[in-house]
Amino acid sequence: MMPRSRSLAIVAILIVAALVLLPFVAEKFTVQFATRILIMAMFAMSLNLLVGHAGLVSLGHAAYFGIAGYCLALASQQSQAANFWTSLPLVMIAAGALALVIGALVLRTGGIYFIMATLAFAQMLYFLLHDTGIAGGSDGMYIYARPDASLFGWRPIDLERFGDFYFVVLALFVVVFGFIGALRASLFGRVLAGIRVNEQRMRSLGFATFRYKLACFVLAGMLAGLAGYLAAVQFGVVNPDMLGWQLSGAVLMMVILGGMGTLAGPVIGAAAMLLLELGLQSLPALGDFNPGKHWQLSMGIVIVLVALFLPEGITRLLRRTAADG
Amino acid sequence: MAESILQARDLSRHFGGLAALSEVSLACEMGQVHAVIGPNGAGKSTLVNLLSGELAASAGQVLFEGRDITGLAADRISQLGVARSYQKTNLFRQFTAFENCRLAAQSRLRTSMHFFRPALTREDINAEAHRALAQAGLADRHDVVVSALSHGEQRQVEIAMALATRPRMLLLDEPLAGMGAEESARIVALLHELARDHAILLVEHDMDAVFAVANTLTVMVNGRVLESGSPARIRASRAVQEAYLGADSD
């Protein structure tokens, strides 16, 4: 039998190869759906940094995702496209700055109060955008022109083309995946793991844990901002739901479903949730009752079943199956 | 008398109306073991928690190397060179013994804000963790997950972690609790060895071990110091005999 690391590397290469080939063989809908999965996977990976690595359960992570989308929308008004190369880092920094301010406050709490505080801040932002006219109110804003990715007049990629956009998202996904993979094994990653397991002991060992938790919170906010930026580019519209607690809850579900604290878990969780949603939406009608229209009902049942039978997530189930086989 | 490395002055701690510790003063010297003994509930662990910064004092003062450290957070006090072990084993249970000590050694880096380089490639930190494990007598148990170690071995990991932070002052809260005779003997030997270049405050119930290693003893009862002095003086003290040692007169 091959060592686990080598077989995993082969699986990873095969998956990336399949993802690279996808636009050449699949139709537009499939490519766009895959783009959406990759974006949500990045979002879920960013939340997993908090929930799975540092043990900080945030129920307001959509705030950074949504604020990034709004930043892009505000930067691309009057059909004037934003510059992709400058707007993406700036938007990520903005999301990180928001996470710095909120994190500095909420990280003073712990446990259930941390969950409440993250939720409260995200909902404040939601209602700020929903109830005031500063960014289109409850209707949100349109992004009429996608960011311009030309470099000094040279135009290697055009984000208006769904295939090009897919490759940009895929490249960023690989970078984020690699970054988090490295982070887990780094000195910083080990500190996060120590905090998750026994924060009080970390303090008595001499670690100023607040600092590391805050750095993790900011990093997670920036990566959620990256995902939010890409989501805004993909859909060409932002609205307050991008910051809502439903989305924060959905991305938390993806992390839990896939497997908290694992590298591939959030990716698997995002893919599983979105494919499941797609599958449940296309269920055939049963007489007067249309389960496809009420897909959230069946989703709820699936989530309950997962909580009962897969509490450790899909990734650990796969791992155990592989170990037994 | 030389300047004491650690001094507690009239240290008190109240929990609501309950006085867990009242006006406790003691001093620890470099190269010496200062043992604190007393019946359960005497306030020994509270004392360690106050000295290590895990609890805030209600009144009084703690000086370390002449500096007032009263009210400093636990991580700051640790960085100054005061390490502690816990009465109830307090480890990263799902990590290996090595990883527990590696984290302890890593704490001495100026910062751990390094996001890319794998932690295990820091050979200096690995070596420090191996040294601490070997010193605590766990050289062959590196890769065992802590929860799979015996109780005695977990106690040794506690000590190894404290050593991996390269402290000058050790606060050991019942390091021998629950250890077998052989393990205890090994730890007592280790305490002798460590006393050469550390100051040690030892809270312990095992009287044989205490009288074997302590240079100074402080006897606590009901949160107060009953008597303090050399082992010979404590042994001879009538008050101590009545309040404490008399219970198991042997």
Interface residues (C-beta under 8 A of the other chain):
Chain A: F179 A182 L183 A185 S186 L187 F188 G189 R190 V191 A193 G194 V197 N198 Q200 R201 M202 R203 S204 L205 G206 F207 A208 T209 Y212 A215
Chain B: S52 E54 A73 A74 D75 S78 Q79 R84 N90 L91 F92 R93 Q94 F95 E99 R102 L103 A104 Q106 S107 R108 L109 S112 M113 H114 F115 F116 R117 P118 A119 L120 R122 M161 T165
